């Protein structure tokens, strides 16, 4: 049993210098848009002609399937029941190069799954991700023993925060936790729902000072997403934000983050 665990452990943990192009989306607080941002960035990467897999690791009501209309989706719960493989659950969004594995809103499938089953799921997910240029996993706001498996699979962690001071405290806690467990992944910070870039930089400076005081590494600020009324409109209609590009400031911001992320990955 111990030998089997070591094999799984060595498979899941990222070896230094290797690149799997698997990213995690996490936030310290609820309702600041981690699922929405993960979905929007995945769409933007697909527009950059990347093959993208988007995975729902967030079983809350505000998960991926709550933001988008998908044609006859099969949910990840069917995998955990043993009814389908991950390949059978893939739902394509408009083209075969943008695939989504989504969960039923409000049905936290990870909560009922055993650790052993999640080991197998993460292993299967790692093999599936090898077919794509980028894989993005949305884990919402929780960092738990179970979704820690996703973190160990990833080489990039996107940490989402907002302008609220209370969110900064929770963001600091997330970064501290990542540091304490020694995850070998690049951390990127996205400040979401800012009124302006100037306001966003003020938030970043506060977080920067707090991290320095706690001797913690400062994540790379990969971008900010401005709030505009078109976000509310697309969420209401369950459409993707980039359908409003370039009329939406937030859509422009997401596209710029995708371009920067692609550029940084190409320079590895």
Secondary structure as a PSIPRED ss2 file (coil, helix, strand):
# PSIPRED VFORMAT (PSIPRED V4.0)

   1 X C   1.000  0.000  0.000
   2 X H   0.000  1.000  0.000
   3 X H   0.000  1.000  0.000
   4 X H   0.000  1.000  0.000
   5 X H   0.000  1.000  0.000
   6 X H   0.000  1.000  0.000
   7 X H   0.000  1.000  0.000
   8 X H   0.000  1.000  0.000
   9 X H   0.000  1.000  0.000
  10 X H   0.000  1.000  0.000
  11 X H   0.000  1.000  0.000
  12 X H   0.000  1.000  0.000
  13 X C   1.000  0.000  0.000
  14 X C   1.000  0.000  0.000
  15 X C   1.000  0.000  0.000
  16 X C   1.000  0.000  0.000
  17 X C   1.000  0.000  0.000
  18 X C   1.000  0.000  0.000
  19 X C   1.000  0.000  0.000
  20 X C   1.000  0.000  0.000
  21 X C   1.000  0.000  0.000
  22 X E   0.000  0.000  1.000
  23 X E   0.000  0.000  1.000
  24 X E   0.000  0.000  1.000
  25 X E   0.000  0.000  1.000
  26 X E   0.000  0.000  1.000
  27 X E   0.000  0.000  1.000
  28 X C   1.000  0.000  0.000
  29 X C   1.000  0.000  0.000
  30 X C   1.000  0.000  0.000
  31 X C   1.000  0.000  0.000
  32 X C   1.000  0.000  0.000
  33 X C   1.000  0.000  0.000
  34 X H   0.000  1.000  0.000
  35 X H   0.000  1.000  0.000
  36 X H   0.000  1.000  0.000
  37 X H   0.000  1.000  0.000
  38 X H   0.000  1.000  0.000
  39 X H   0.000  1.000  0.000
  40 X H   0.000  1.000  0.000
  41 X H   0.000  1.000  0.000
  42 X H   0.000  1.000  0.000
  43 X H   0.000  1.000  0.000
  44 X H   0.000  1.000  0.000
  45 X H   0.000  1.000  0.000
  46 X H   0.000  1.000  0.000
  47 X H   0.000  1.000  0.000
  48 X C   1.000  0.000  0.000
  49 X C   1.000  0.000  0.000
  50 X C   1.000  0.000  0.000
  51 X C   1.000  0.000  0.000
  52 X E   0.000  0.000  1.000
  53 X E   0.000  0.000  1.000
  54 X E   0.000  0.000  1.000
  55 X E   0.000  0.000  1.000
  56 X E   0.000  0.000  1.000
  57 X C   1.000  0.000  0.000
  58 X C   1.000  0.000  0.000
  59 X C   1.000  0.000  0.000
  60 X C   1.000  0.000  0.000
  61 X C   1.000  0.000  0.000
  62 X C   1.000  0.000  0.000
  63 X C   1.000  0.000  0.000
  64 X H   0.000  1.000  0.000
  65 X H   0.000  1.000  0.000
  66 X H   0.000  1.000  0.000
  67 X C   1.000  0.000  0.000
  68 X C   1.000  0.000  0.000
  69 X C   1.000  0.000  0.000
  70 X C   1.000  0.000  0.000
  71 X C   1.000  0.000  0.000
  72 X C   1.000  0.000  0.000
  73 X C   1.000  0.000  0.000
  74 X C   1.000  0.000  0.000
  75 X C   1.000  0.000  0.000
  76 X C   1.000  0.000  0.000
  77 X H   0.000  1.000  0.000
  78 X H   0.000  1.000  0.000
  79 X H   0.000  1.000  0.000
  80 X H   0.000  1.000  0.000
  81 X C   1.000  0.000  0.000
  82 X C   1.000  0.000  0.000
  83 X C   1.000  0.000  0.000
  84 X C   1.000  0.000  0.000
  85 X C   1.000  0.000  0.000
  86 X H   0.000  1.000  0.000
  87 X H   0.000  1.000  0.000
  88 X H   0.000  1.000  0.000
  89 X H   0.000  1.000  0.000
  90 X C   1.000  0.000  0.000
  91 X E   0.000  0.000  1.000
  92 X E   0.000  0.000  1.000
  93 X C   1.000  0.000  0.000
  94 X C   1.000  0.000  0.000
  95 X C   1.000  0.000  0.000
  96 X C   1.000  0.000  0.000
  97 X C   1.000  0.000  0.000
  98 X E   0.000  0.000  1.000
  99 X E   0.000  0.000  1.000
 100 X E   0.000  0.000  1.000
 101 X E   0.000  0.000  1.000
 102 X C   1.000  0.000  0.000
 103 X C   1.000  0.000  0.000
 104 X C   1.000  0.000  0.000
 105 X C   1.000  0.000  0.000
 106 X C   1.000  0.000  0.000
 107 X C   1.000  0.000  0.000
 108 X C   1.000  0.000  0.000
 109 X H   0.000  1.000  0.000
 110 X H   0.000  1.000  0.000
 111 X H   0.000  1.000  0.000
 112 X H   0.000  1.000  0.000
 113 X C   1.000  0.000  0.000
 114 X C   1.000  0.000  0.000
 115 X H   0.000  1.000  0.000
 116 X H   0.000  1.000  0.000
 117 X H   0.000  1.000  0.000
 118 X H   0.000  1.000  0.000
 119 X H   0.000  1.000  0.000
 120 X H   0.000  1.000  0.000
 121 X H   0.000  1.000  0.000
 122 X H   0.000  1.000  0.000
 123 X H   0.000  1.000  0.000
 124 X H   0.000  1.000  0.000
 125 X H   0.000  1.000  0.000
 126 X H   0.000  1.000  0.000
 127 X H   0.000  1.000  0.000
 128 X H   0.000  1.000  0.000
 129 X H   0.000  1.000  0.000
 130 X C   1.000  0.000  0.000
 131 X C   1.000  0.000  0.000
 132 X C   1.000  0.000  0.000
 133 X C   1.000  0.000  0.000
 134 X E   0.000  0.000  1.000
 135 X E   0.000  0.000  1.000
 136 X E   0.000  0.000  1.000
 137 X E   0.000  0.000  1.000
 138 X E   0.000  0.000  1.000
 139 X C   1.000  0.000  0.000
 140 X C   1.000  0.000  0.000
 141 X C   1.000  0.000  0.000
 142 X C   1.000  0.000  0.000
 143 X C   1.000  0.000  0.000
 144 X C   1.000  0.000  0.000
 145 X C   1.000  0.000  0.000
 146 X C   1.000  0.000  0.000
 147 X C   1.000  0.000  0.000
 148 X H   0.000  1.000  0.000
 149 X H   0.000  1.000  0.000
 150 X H   0.000  1.000  0.000
 151 X H   0.000  1.000  0.000
 152 X H   0.000  1.000  0.000
 153 X H   0.000  1.000  0.000
 154 X C   1.000  0.000  0.000
 155 X C   1.000  0.000  0.000
 156 X E   0.000  0.000  1.000
 157 X E   0.000  0.000  1.000
 158 X E   0.000  0.000  1.000
 159 X E   0.000  0.000  1.000
 160 X E   0.000  0.000  1.000
 161 X E   0.000  0.000  1.000
 162 X C   1.000  0.000  0.000
 163 X C   1.000  0.000  0.000
 164 X C   1.000  0.000  0.000
 165 X H   0.000  1.000  0.000
 166 X H   0.000  1.000  0.000
 167 X H   0.000  1.000  0.000
 168 X H   0.000  1.000  0.000
 169 X H   0.000  1.000  0.000
 170 X H   0.000  1.000  0.000
 171 X H   0.000  1.000  0.000
 172 X H   0.000  1.000  0.000
 173 X H   0.000  1.000  0.000
 174 X H   0.000  1.000  0.000
 175 X H   0.000  1.000  0.000
 176 X H   0.000  1.000  0.000
 177 X H   0.000  1.000  0.000
 178 X H   0.000  1.000  0.000
 179 X H   0.000  1.000  0.000
 180 X H   0.000  1.000  0.000
 181 X C   1.000  0.000  0.000
 182 X C   1.000  0.000  0.000
 183 X C   1.000  0.000  0.000
 184 X C   1.000  0.000  0.000
 185 X C   1.000  0.000  0.000
 186 X E   0.000  0.000  1.000
 187 X E   0.000  0.000  1.000
 188 X E   0.000  0.000  1.000
 189 X E   0.000  0.000  1.000
 190 X E   0.000  0.000  1.000
 191 X E   0.000  0.000  1.000
 192 X E   0.000  0.000  1.000
 193 X E   0.000  0.000  1.000
 194 X E   0.000  0.000  1.000
 195 X C   1.000  0.000  0.000
 196 X C   1.000  0.000  0.000
 197 X H   0.000  1.000  0.000
 198 X H   0.000  1.000  0.000
 199 X H   0.000  1.000  0.000
 200 X H   0.000  1.000  0.000
 201 X H   0.000  1.000  0.000
 202 X H   0.000  1.000  0.000
 203 X H   0.000  1.000  0.000
 204 X H   0.000  1.000  0.000
 205 X H   0.000  1.000  0.000
 206 X H   0.000  1.000  0.000
 207 X H   0.000  1.000  0.000
 208 X H   0.000  1.000  0.000
 209 X H   0.000  1.000  0.000
 210 X H   0.000  1.000  0.000
 211 X H   0.000  1.000  0.000
 212 X H   0.000  1.000  0.000
 213 X H   0.000  1.000  0.000
 214 X C   1.000  0.000  0.000
 215 X C   1.000  0.000  0.000
 216 X C   1.000  0.000  0.000
 217 X C   1.000  0.000  0.000
 218 X C   1.000  0.000  0.000
 219 X C   1.000  0.000  0.000
 220 X E   0.000  0.000  1.000
 221 X E   0.000  0.000  1.000
 222 X E   0.000  0.000  1.000
 223 X E   0.000  0.000  1.000
 224 X E   0.000  0.000  1.000
 225 X E   0.000  0.000  1.000
 226 X E   0.000  0.000  1.000
 227 X C   1.000  0.000  0.000
 228 X C   1.000  0.000  0.000
 229 X H   0.000  1.000  0.000
 230 X H   0.000  1.000  0.000
 231 X H   0.000  1.000  0.000
 232 X H   0.000  1.000  0.000
 233 X H   0.000  1.000  0.000
 234 X H   0.000  1.000  0.000
 235 X H   0.000  1.000  0.000
 236 X H   0.000  1.000  0.000
 237 X C   1.000  0.000  0.000
 238 X C   1.000  0.000  0.000
 239 X C   1.000  0.000  0.000
 240 X C   1.000  0.000  0.000
 241 X H   0.000  1.000  0.000
 242 X H   0.000  1.000  0.000
 243 X H   0.000  1.000  0.000
 244 X H   0.000  1.000  0.000
 245 X C   1.000  0.000  0.000
 246 X C   1.000  0.000  0.000
 247 X C   1.000  0.000  0.000
 248 X C   1.000  0.000  0.000
 249 X H   0.000  1.000  0.000
 250 X H   0.000  1.000  0.000
 251 X H   0.000  1.000  0.000
 252 X H   0.000  1.000  0.000
 253 X H   0.000  1.000  0.000
 254 X H   0.000  1.000  0.000
 255 X H   0.000  1.000  0.000
 256 X H   0.000  1.000  0.000
 257 X H   0.000  1.000  0.000
 258 X H   0.000  1.000  0.000
 259 X H   0.000  1.000  0.000
 260 X H   0.000  1.000  0.000
 261 X H   0.000  1.000  0.000
 262 X H   0.000  1.000  0.000
 263 X H   0.000  1.000  0.000
 264 X H   0.000  1.000  0.000
 265 X H   0.000  1.000  0.000
 266 X H   0.000  1.000  0.000
 267 X C   1.000  0.000  0.000
 268 X C   1.000  0.000  0.000
